[in-house]
Amino acid sequence: MINLHQRYNHYLHSHIKHDRVNESVISYGWTDNGKELTGYYVLTENYKLFYNIEGQFQYMEGWSSG
């Protein structure tokens, strides 16, 4: 299983930008279908990026904190 902390923690509170959208990472976490983990998400300044359980990019949505 992918270790999200190892993969994304160094993005938090740093100047490092996410490759796909060139924005700071705000948060990350797992997604599920109610029974099992199906993947994970990465929240940036303006987008929520979704990946499957193998770590392959699936899609992204616009996101706003306000």
Distance bins in CASP14 RR format, pairs under 12 A and 6 or more apart:
PFRMAT RR
TARGET T0000
AUTHOR 0000-0000-0000
RMODE 2
METHOD distances of the structure
MODEL  1
1 7 0 0 0 0 0 1 0 0 0 0 0
1 30 0 0 0 0 1 0 0 0 0 0 0
1 36 0 0 0 0 0 1 0 0 0 0 0
1 37 1 0 0 1 0 0 0 0 0 0 0
1 39 0 0 0 0 1 0 0 0 0 0 0
1 40 0 0 0 0 0 1 0 0 0 0 0
1 53 1 0 0 1 0 0 0 0 0 0 0
1 54 0 0 0 0 1 0 0 0 0 0 0
1 55 0 0 0 0 0 1 0 0 0 0 0
2 8 0 0 0 0 1 0 0 0 0 0 0
2 28 0 0 0 0 0 1 0 0 0 0 0
2 29 0 0 0 0 0 1 0 0 0 0 0
2 30 0 0 0 0 1 0 0 0 0 0 0
2 37 0 0 0 0 1 0 0 0 0 0 0
2 39 0 0 0 0 1 0 0 0 0 0 0
2 40 1 0 0 1 0 0 0 0 0 0 0
2 42 0 0 0 0 0 1 0 0 0 0 0
2 51 0 0 0 0 1 0 0 0 0 0 0
2 52 0 0 0 0 0 1 0 0 0 0 0
2 53 1 0 0 1 0 0 0 0 0 0 0
2 54 1 0 0 1 0 0 0 0 0 0 0
2 55 1 0 1 0 0 0 0 0 0 0 0
2 56 0 0 0 0 0 1 0 0 0 0 0
3 9 0 0 0 0 1 0 0 0 0 0 0
3 28 0 0 0 0 0 1 0 0 0 0 0
3 29 0 0 0 0 0 1 0 0 0 0 0
3 30 0 0 0 0 0 1 0 0 0 0 0
3 40 0 0 0 0 0 1 0 0 0 0 0
3 55 0 0 0 0 0 1 0 0 0 0 0
4 10 0 0 0 0 0 1 0 0 0 0 0
4 11 0 0 0 0 0 1 0 0 0 0 0
4 12 0 0 0 0 0 1 0 0 0 0 0
4 25 0 0 0 0 0 1 0 0 0 0 0
4 27 0 0 0 0 0 1 0 0 0 0 0
4 28 1 0 1 0 0 0 0 0 0 0 0
4 29 1 0 1 0 0 0 0 0 0 0 0
4 30 1 0 0 1 0 0 0 0 0 0 0
4 31 0 0 0 0 0 1 0 0 0 0 0
4 37 0 0 0 0 0 1 0 0 0 0 0
4 39 0 0 0 0 1 0 0 0 0 0 0
4 40 1 0 1 0 0 0 0 0 0 0 0
4 41 0 0 0 0 1 0 0 0 0 0 0
4 42 0 0 0 0 1 0 0 0 0 0 0
4 51 0 0 0 0 1 0 0 0 0 0 0
4 53 0 0 0 0 0 1 0 0 0 0 0
4 55 0 0 0 0 0 1 0 0 0 0 0
5 11 0 0 0 0 0 1 0 0 0 0 0
5 12 0 0 0 0 1 0 0 0 0 0 0
5 28 0 0 0 0 1 0 0 0 0 0 0
5 29 0 0 0 0 1 0 0 0 0 0 0
5 30 0 0 0 0 0 1 0 0 0 0 0
5 40 0 0 0 0 0 1 0 0 0 0 0
6 28 0 0 0 0 0 1 0 0 0 0 0
7 18 0 0 0 0 0 1 0 0 0 0 0
7 19 0 0 0 0 0 1 0 0 0 0 0
7 25 0 0 0 0 0 1 0 0 0 0 0
7 28 0 0 0 0 1 0 0 0 0 0 0
7 29 0 0 0 0 0 1 0 0 0 0 0
7 40 0 0 0 0 1 0 0 0 0 0 0
7 42 0 0 0 0 1 0 0 0 0 0 0
7 51 0 0 0 0 1 0 0 0 0 0 0
7 55 0 0 0 0 1 0 0 0 0 0 0
8 14 0 0 0 0 0 1 0 0 0 0 0
8 16 0 0 0 0 1 0 0 0 0 0 0
8 18 0 0 0 0 1 0 0 0 0 0 0
8 19 0 0 0 0 0 1 0 0 0 0 0
8 24 0 0 0 0 0 1 0 0 0 0 0
8 25 1 0 1 0 0 0 0 0 0 0 0
8 26 0 0 0 0 0 1 0 0 0 0 0
8 27 0 0 0 0 1 0 0 0 0 0 0
8 28 1 0 1 0 0 0 0 0 0 0 0
8 29 0 0 0 0 1 0 0 0 0 0 0
8 30 0 0 0 0 0 1 0 0 0 0 0
8 40 0 0 0 0 1 0 0 0 0 0 0
8 41 0 0 0 0 0 1 0 0 0 0 0
8 42 1 0 0 1 0 0 0 0 0 0 0
8 43 0 0 0 0 0 1 0 0 0 0 0
8 44 0 0 0 0 0 1 0 0 0 0 0
8 49 0 0 0 0 0 1 0 0 0 0 0
8 51 0 0 0 0 0 1 0 0 0 0 0
8 55 0 0 0 0 0 1 0 0 0 0 0
9 16 0 0 0 0 0 1 0 0 0 0 0
9 25 0 0 0 0 1 0 0 0 0 0 0
9 27 0 0 0 0 0 1 0 0 0 0 0
9 28 0 0 0 0 1 0 0 0 0 0 0
9 29 0 0 0 0 0 1 0 0 0 0 0
9 42 0 0 0 0 0 1 0 0 0 0 0
10 16 1 0 0 1 0 0 0 0 0 0 0
10 17 0 0 0 0 0 1 0 0 0 0 0
10 18 0 0 0 0 0 1 0 0 0 0 0
10 25 0 0 0 0 1 0 0 0 0 0 0
10 28 0 0 0 0 0 1 0 0 0 0 0
11 17 1 0 0 1 0 0 0 0 0 0 0
11 18 1 0 0 1 0 0 0 0 0 0 0
11 19 0 0 0 0 0 1 0 0 0 0 0
11 20 0 0 0 0 0 1 0 0 0 0 0
11 21 0 0 0 0 0 1 0 0 0 0 0
11 23 0 0 0 0 1 0 0 0 0 0 0
11 24 1 0 0 1 0 0 0 0 0 0 0
11 25 1 1 0 0 0 0 0 0 0 0 0
11 26 0 0 0 0 1 0 0 0 0 0 0
11 27 0 0 0 0 1 0 0 0 0 0 0
11 28 0 0 0 0 1 0 0 0 0 0 0
11 42 0 0 0 0 1 0 0 0 0 0 0
11 43 0 0 0 0 0 1 0 0 0 0 0
11 44 0 0 0 0 1 0 0 0 0 0 0
11 45 0 0 0 0 0 1 0 0 0 0 0
11 49 0 0 0 0 0 1 0 0 0 0 0
12 18 0 0 0 0 0 1 0 0 0 0 0
12 24 0 0 0 0 1 0 0 0 0 0 0
12 25 1 0 0 1 0 0 0 0 0 0 0
12 26 1 0 0 1 0 0 0 0 0 0 0
12 27 1 0 0 1 0 0 0 0 0 0 0
12 28 0 0 0 0 1 0 0 0 0 0 0
12 29 0 0 0 0 0 1 0 0 0 0 0
12 42 0 0 0 0 0 1 0 0 0 0 0
12 43 0 0 0 0 0 1 0 0 0 0 0
12 44 0 0 0 0 0 1 0 0 0 0 0
13 24 0 0 0 0 1 0 0 0 0 0 0
13 25 0 0 0 0 1 0 0 0 0 0 0
13 26 0 0 0 0 0 1 0 0 0 0 0
13 27 0 0 0 0 0 1 0 0 0 0 0
14 24 0 0 0 0 1 0 0 0 0 0 0
14 25 0 0 0 0 1 0 0 0 0 0 0
14 26 0 0 0 0 0 1 0 0 0 0 0
15 22 0 0 0 0 0 1 0 0 0 0 0
15 23 0 0 0 0 0 1 0 0 0 0 0
15 24 0 0 0 0 1 0 0 0 0 0 0
15 25 0 0 0 0 0 1 0 0 0 0 0
16 22 0 0 0 0 0 1 0 0 0 0 0
16 23 0 0 0 0 0 1 0 0 0 0 0
16 24 1 0 0 1 0 0 0 0 0 0 0
16 25 1 0 0 1 0 0 0 0 0 0 0
16 44 0 0 0 0 0 1 0 0 0 0 0
17 23 1 0 1 0 0 0 0 0 0 0 0
17 24 1 0 0 1 0 0 0 0 0 0 0
17 25 0 0 0 0 1 0 0 0 0 0 0
17 26 0 0 0 0 0 1 0 0 0 0 0
17 42 0 0 0 0 0 1 0 0 0 0 0
17 44 0 0 0 0 1 0 0 0 0 0 0
17 45 0 0 0 0 1 0 0 0 0 0 0
17 47 0 0 0 0 0 1 0 0 0 0 0
18 24 1 0 0 1 0 0 0 0 0 0 0
18 25 1 0 1 0 0 0 0 0 0 0 0
18 26 0 0 0 0 1 0 0 0 0 0 0
18 27 0 0 0 0 0 1 0 0 0 0 0
18 28 0 0 0 0 1 0 0 0 0 0 0
18 41 0 0 0 0 0 1 0 0 0 0 0
18 42 1 0 0 1 0 0 0 0 0 0 0
18 43 0 0 0 0 1 0 0 0 0 0 0
18 44 1 0 1 0 0 0 0 0 0 0 0
18 45 0 0 0 0 1 0 0 0 0 0 0
18 46 0 0 0 0 0 1 0 0 0 0 0
18 47 0 0 0 0 1 0 0 0 0 0 0
18 48 0 0 0 0 0 1 0 0 0 0 0
18 49 1 0 0 1 0 0 0 0 0 0 0
18 51 0 0 0 0 0 1 0 0 0 0 0
18 57 0 0 0 0 0 1 0 0 0 0 0
18 60 0 0 0 0 0 1 0 0 0 0 0
19 25 0 0 0 0 0 1 0 0 0 0 0
19 42 0 0 0 0 0 1 0 0 0 0 0
19 44 0 0 0 0 0 1 0 0 0 0 0
19 49 0 0 0 0 0 1 0 0 0 0 0
19 57 0 0 0 0 0 1 0 0 0 0 0
20 42 0 0 0 0 1 0 0 0 0 0 0
20 44 0 0 0 0 1 0 0 0 0 0 0
20 46 0 0 0 0 0 1 0 0 0 0 0
20 47 0 0 0 0 1 0 0 0 0 0 0
20 48 0 0 0 0 0 1 0 0 0 0 0
20 49 1 0 0 1 0 0 0 0 0 0 0
20 50 0 0 0 0 0 1 0 0 0 0 0
20 51 0 0 0 0 0 1 0 0 0 0 0
20 57 1 0 0 1 0 0 0 0 0 0 0
20 58 0 0 0 0 0 1 0 0 0 0 0
20 59 0 0 0 0 0 1 0 0 0 0 0
20 60 1 0 0 1 0 0 0 0 0 0 0
21 42 0 0 0 0 1 0 0 0 0 0 0
21 43 0 0 0 0 0 1 0 0 0 0 0
21 44 1 0 1 0 0 0 0 0 0 0 0
21 45 0 0 0 0 1 0 0 0 0 0 0
21 46 1 0 0 1 0 0 0 0 0 0 0
21 47 1 0 1 0 0 0 0 0 0 0 0
21 48 0 0 0 0 0 1 0 0 0 0 0
21 49 1 0 0 1 0 0 0 0 0 0 0
21 57 0 0 0 0 0 1 0 0 0 0 0
21 60 1 0 0 1 0 0 0 0 0 0 0
21 61 0 0 0 0 0 1 0 0 0 0 0
21 62 0 0 0 0 1 0 0 0 0 0 0
21 63 0 0 0 0 0 1 0 0 0 0 0
22 44 0 0 0 0 1 0 0 0 0 0 0
22 45 0 0 0 0 1 0 0 0 0 0 0
22 46 0 0 0 0 0 1 0 0 0 0 0
22 47 0 0 0 0 0 1 0 0 0 0 0
23 42 0 0 0 0 1 0 0 0 0 0 0
23 43 0 0 0 0 1 0 0 0 0 0 0
23 44 1 1 0 0 0 0 0 0 0 0 0
23 45 1 0 1 0 0 0 0 0 0 0 0
23 46 1 0 0 1 0 0 0 0 0 0 0
23 47 1 0 0 1 0 0 0 0 0 0 0
23 48 0 0 0 0 0 1 0 0 0 0 0
23 49 0 0 0 0 1 0 0 0 0 0 0
23 60 0 0 0 0 0 1 0 0 0 0 0
23 62 0 0 0 0 0 1 0 0 0 0 0
23 63 0 0 0 0 0 1 0 0 0 0 0
24 42 0 0 0 0 0 1 0 0 0 0 0
24 43 0 0 0 0 1 0 0 0 0 0 0
24 44 1 0 0 1 0 0 0 0 0 0 0
24 45 1 0 1 0 0 0 0 0 0 0 0
24 46 0 0 0 0 0 1 0 0 0 0 0
24 47 0 0 0 0 0 1 0 0 0 0 0
25 41 0 0 0 0 0 1 0 0 0 0 0
25 42 1 0 1 0 0 0 0 0 0 0 0
25 43 1 0 0 1 0 0 0 0 0 0 0
25 44 1 0 1 0 0 0 0 0 0 0 0
25 45 0 0 0 0 1 0 0 0 0 0 0
25 46 0 0 0 0 0 1 0 0 0 0 0
25 47 0 0 0 0 0 1 0 0 0 0 0
25 48 0 0 0 0 0 1 0 0 0 0 0
25 49 0 0 0 0 1 0 0 0 0 0 0
26 41 0 0 0 0 0 1 0 0 0 0 0
26 42 0 0 0 0 1 0 0 0 0 0 0
26 43 1 0 1 0 0 0 0 0 0 0 0
26 44 1 0 0 1 0 0 0 0 0 0 0
26 45 1 0 0 1 0 0 0 0 0 0 0
26 46 0 0 0 0 1 0 0 0 0 0 0
26 47 0 0 0 0 0 1 0 0 0 0 0
26 48 0 0 0 0 1 0 0 0 0 0 0
26 49 0 0 0 0 0 1 0 0 0 0 0
26 63 0 0 0 0 1 0 0 0 0 0 0
26 64 0 0 0 0 0 1 0 0 0 0 0
26 65 0 0 0 0 1 0 0 0 0 0 0
27 40 0 0 0 0 0 1 0 0 0 0 0
27 41 0 0 0 0 1 0 0 0 0 0 0
27 42 1 0 0 1 0 0 0 0 0 0 0
27 43 1 0 1 0 0 0 0 0 0 0 0
27 44 0 0 0 0 1 0 0 0 0 0 0
27 45 0 0 0 0 0 1 0 0 0 0 0
27 47 0 0 0 0 0 1 0 0 0 0 0
27 48 0 0 0 0 1 0 0 0 0 0 0
27 49 0 0 0 0 0 1 0 0 0 0 0
27 63 0 0 0 0 0 1 0 0 0 0 0
27 65 0 0 0 0 0 1 0 0 0 0 0
28 39 0 0 0 0 0 1 0 0 0 0 0
28 40 1 0 0 1 0 0 0 0 0 0 0
28 41 1 0 0 1 0 0 0 0 0 0 0
28 42 1 0 1 0 0 0 0 0 0 0 0
28 43 1 0 0 1 0 0 0 0 0 0 0
28 44 0 0 0 0 1 0 0 0 0 0 0
28 48 0 0 0 0 0 1 0 0 0 0 0
28 49 0 0 0 0 1 0 0 0 0 0 0
28 50 0 0 0 0 0 1 0 0 0 0 0
28 51 0 0 0 0 1 0 0 0 0 0 0
28 55 0 0 0 0 0 1 0 0 0 0 0
29 37 0 0 0 0 1 0 0 0 0 0 0
29 38 0 0 0 0 0 1 0 0 0 0 0
29 39 0 0 0 0 1 0 0 0 0 0 0
29 40 1 0 1 0 0 0 0 0 0 0 0
29 41 1 0 1 0 0 0 0 0 0 0 0
29 42 1 0 0 1 0 0 0 0 0 0 0
29 43 0 0 0 0 1 0 0 0 0 0 0
29 48 0 0 0 0 0 1 0 0 0 0 0
29 49 0 0 0 0 0 1 0 0 0 0 0
29 50 0 0 0 0 0 1 0 0 0 0 0
29 51 0 0 0 0 0 1 0 0 0 0 0
30 36 0 0 0 0 0 1 0 0 0 0 0
30 37 1 0 1 0 0 0 0 0 0 0 0
30 38 0 0 0 0 1 0 0 0 0 0 0
30 39 1 0 0 1 0 0 0 0 0 0 0
30 40 1 0 1 0 0 0 0 0 0 0 0
30 41 1 0 0 1 0 0 0 0 0 0 0
30 42 0 0 0 0 0 1 0 0 0 0 0
30 50 0 0 0 0 0 1 0 0 0 0 0
30 51 0 0 0 0 0 1 0 0 0 0 0
30 52 0 0 0 0 0 1 0 0 0 0 0
30 53 0 0 0 0 1 0 0 0 0 0 0
30 55 0 0 0 0 0 1 0 0 0 0 0
31 37 1 0 0 1 0 0 0 0 0 0 0
31 38 1 0 1 0 0 0 0 0 0 0 0
31 39 1 0 1 0 0 0 0 0 0 0 0
31 40 1 0 0 1 0 0 0 0 0 0 0
31 41 1 0 1 0 0 0 0 0 0 0 0
31 42 0 0 0 0 0 1 0 0 0 0 0
31 43 0 0 0 0 0 1 0 0 0 0 0
31 48 0 0 0 0 0 1 0 0 0 0 0
31 49 0 0 0 0 0 1 0 0 0 0 0
31 50 1 0 0 1 0 0 0 0 0 0 0
31 51 0 0 0 0 1 0 0 0 0 0 0
31 52 0 0 0 0 1 0 0 0 0 0 0
31 53 0 0 0 0 1 0 0 0 0 0 0
31 55 0 0 0 0 0 1 0 0 0 0 0
31 58 0 0 0 0 1 0 0 0 0 0 0
31 59 0 0 0 0 0 1 0 0 0 0 0
32 38 1 0 1 0 0 0 0 0 0 0 0
32 39 1 0 0 1 0 0 0 0 0 0 0
32 40 0 0 0 0 1 0 0 0 0 0 0
32 41 0 0 0 0 0 1 0 0 0 0 0
32 53 0 0 0 0 1 0 0 0 0 0 0
33 39 0 0 0 0 1 0 0 0 0 0 0
33 52 0 0 0 0 0 1 0 0 0 0 0
33 53 0 0 0 0 0 1 0 0 0 0 0
36 53 0 0 0 0 1 0 0 0 0 0 0
37 51 0 0 0 0 0 1 0 0 0 0 0
37 52 0 0 0 0 0 1 0 0 0 0 0
37 53 1 0 0 1 0 0 0 0 0 0 0
37 54 0 0 0 0 0 1 0 0 0 0 0
37 55 0 0 0 0 0 1 0 0 0 0 0
38 50 0 0 0 0 1 0 0 0 0 0 0
38 51 0 0 0 0 1 0 0 0 0 0 0
38 52 1 0 0 1 0 0 0 0 0 0 0
38 53 1 0 0 1 0 0 0 0 0 0 0
38 54 0 0 0 0 0 1 0 0 0 0 0
38 55 0 0 0 0 0 1 0 0 0 0 0
38 58 0 0 0 0 1 0 0 0 0 0 0
39 49 0 0 0 0 0 1 0 0 0 0 0
39 50 1 0 0 1 0 0 0 0 0 0 0
39 51 1 0 1 0 0 0 0 0 0 0 0
39 52 1 0 1 0 0 0 0 0 0 0 0
39 53 1 0 1 0 0 0 0 0 0 0 0
39 54 0 0 0 0 1 0 0 0 0 0 0
39 55 1 0 0 1 0 0 0 0 0 0 0
39 56 0 0 0 0 1 0 0 0 0 0 0
39 57 0 0 0 0 0 1 0 0 0 0 0
39 58 0 0 0 0 1 0 0 0 0 0 0
40 48 0 0 0 0 0 1 0 0 0 0 0
40 49 0 0 0 0 1 0 0 0 0 0 0
40 50 1 0 0 1 0 0 0 0 0 0 0
40 51 1 0 1 0 0 0 0 0 0 0 0
40 52 0 0 0 0 1 0 0 0 0 0 0
40 53 1 0 0 1 0 0 0 0 0 0 0
40 54 0 0 0 0 0 1 0 0 0 0 0
40 55 1 0 0 1 0 0 0 0 0 0 0
40 56 0 0 0 0 0 1 0 0 0 0 0
40 57 0 0 0 0 0 1 0 0 0 0 0
40 58 0 0 0 0 0 1 0 0 0 0 0
41 47 0 0 0 0 1 0 0 0 0 0 0
41 48 1 0 1 0 0 0 0 0 0 0 0
41 49 1 0 0 1 0 0 0 0 0 0 0
41 50 1 0 1 0 0 0 0 0 0 0 0
41 51 1 0 0 1 0 0 0 0 0 0 0
41 52 0 0 0 0 0 1 0 0 0 0 0
41 55 0 0 0 0 0 1 0 0 0 0 0
41 57 0 0 0 0 0 1 0 0 0 0 0
41 58 0 0 0 0 1 0 0 0 0 0 0
41 59 0 0 0 0 0 1 0 0 0 0 0
41 60 0 0 0 0 1 0 0 0 0 0 0
41 61 0 0 0 0 1 0 0 0 0 0 0
41 62 0 0 0 0 0 1 0 0 0 0 0
41 63 0 0 0 0 1 0 0 0 0 0 0
42 48 1 0 0 1 0 0 0 0 0 0 0
42 49 1 0 1 0 0 0 0 0 0 0 0
42 50 0 0 0 0 1 0 0 0 0 0 0
42 51 1 0 0 1 0 0 0 0 0 0 0
42 55 0 0 0 0 0 1 0 0 0 0 0
42 57 0 0 0 0 1 0 0 0 0 0 0
42 58 0 0 0 0 0 1 0 0 0 0 0
42 60 0 0 0 0 1 0 0 0 0 0 0
42 61 0 0 0 0 0 1 0 0 0 0 0
42 63 0 0 0 0 0 1 0 0 0 0 0
43 49 1 0 0 1 0 0 0 0 0 0 0
43 50 0 0 0 0 0 1 0 0 0 0 0
43 60 0 0 0 0 0 1 0 0 0 0 0
43 61 0 0 0 0 0 1 0 0 0 0 0
43 62 0 0 0 0 0 1 0 0 0 0 0
43 63 1 0 0 1 0 0 0 0 0 0 0
43 64 0 0 0 0 0 1 0 0 0 0 0
43 65 0 0 0 0 1 0 0 0 0 0 0
44 60 0 0 0 0 1 0 0 0 0 0 0
44 61 0 0 0 0 0 1 0 0 0 0 0
44 62 0 0 0 0 1 0 0 0 0 0 0
44 63 1 0 0 1 0 0 0 0 0 0 0
44 64 0 0 0 0 0 1 0 0 0 0 0
44 65 0 0 0 0 0 1 0 0 0 0 0
45 62 0 0 0 0 0 1 0 0 0 0 0
45 63 0 0 0 0 1 0 0 0 0 0 0
45 64 0 0 0 0 1 0 0 0 0 0 0
45 65 0 0 0 0 1 0 0 0 0 0 0
45 66 0 0 0 0 0 1 0 0 0 0 0
46 60 0 0 0 0 1 0 0 0 0 0 0
46 61 0 0 0 0 1 0 0 0 0 0 0
46 62 1 0 0 1 0 0 0 0 0 0 0
46 63 1 0 0 1 0 0 0 0 0 0 0
46 64 1 0 0 1 0 0 0 0 0 0 0
46 65 0 0 0 0 1 0 0 0 0 0 0
46 66 0 0 0 0 0 1 0 0 0 0 0
47 57 0 0 0 0 0 1 0 0 0 0 0
47 59 0 0 0 0 0 1 0 0 0 0 0
47 60 1 0 1 0 0 0 0 0 0 0 0
47 61 1 0 0 1 0 0 0 0 0 0 0
47 62 1 0 1 0 0 0 0 0 0 0 0
47 63 1 0 1 0 0 0 0 0 0 0 0
47 64 0 0 0 0 1 0 0 0 0 0 0
47 65 0 0 0 0 0 1 0 0 0 0 0
48 58 0 0 0 0 0 1 0 0 0 0 0
48 59 0 0 0 0 1 0 0 0 0 0 0
48 60 1 0 0 1 0 0 0 0 0 0 0
48 61 1 0 1 0 0 0 0 0 0 0 0
48 62 1 0 0 1 0 0 0 0 0 0 0
48 63 1 0 1 0 0 0 0 0 0 0 0
48 64 0 0 0 0 0 1 0 0 0 0 0
48 65 0 0 0 0 0 1 0 0 0 0 0
49 55 0 0 0 0 0 1 0 0 0 0 0
49 56 0 0 0 0 0 1 0 0 0 0 0
49 57 1 0 0 1 0 0 0 0 0 0 0
49 58 0 0 0 0 1 0 0 0 0 0 0
49 59 1 0 0 1 0 0 0 0 0 0 0
49 60 1 0 1 0 0 0 0 0 0 0 0
49 61 0 0 0 0 1 0 0 0 0 0 0
49 62 0 0 0 0 1 0 0 0 0 0 0
49 63 0 0 0 0 1 0 0 0 0 0 0
50 56 0 0 0 0 0 1 0 0 0 0 0
50 57 1 0 0 1 0 0 0 0 0 0 0
50 58 1 0 1 0 0 0 0 0 0 0 0
50 59 1 0 1 0 0 0 0 0 0 0 0
50 60 1 0 0 1 0 0 0 0 0 0 0
50 61 1 0 0 1 0 0 0 0 0 0 0
50 62 0 0 0 0 0 1 0 0 0 0 0
50 63 0 0 0 0 0 1 0 0 0 0 0
51 57 1 0 1 0 0 0 0 0 0 0 0
51 58 1 0 0 1 0 0 0 0 0 0 0
51 59 0 0 0 0 1 0 0 0 0 0 0
51 60 0 0 0 0 1 0 0 0 0 0 0
52 58 1 0 1 0 0 0 0 0 0 0 0
52 59 0 0 0 0 0 1 0 0 0 0 0
END
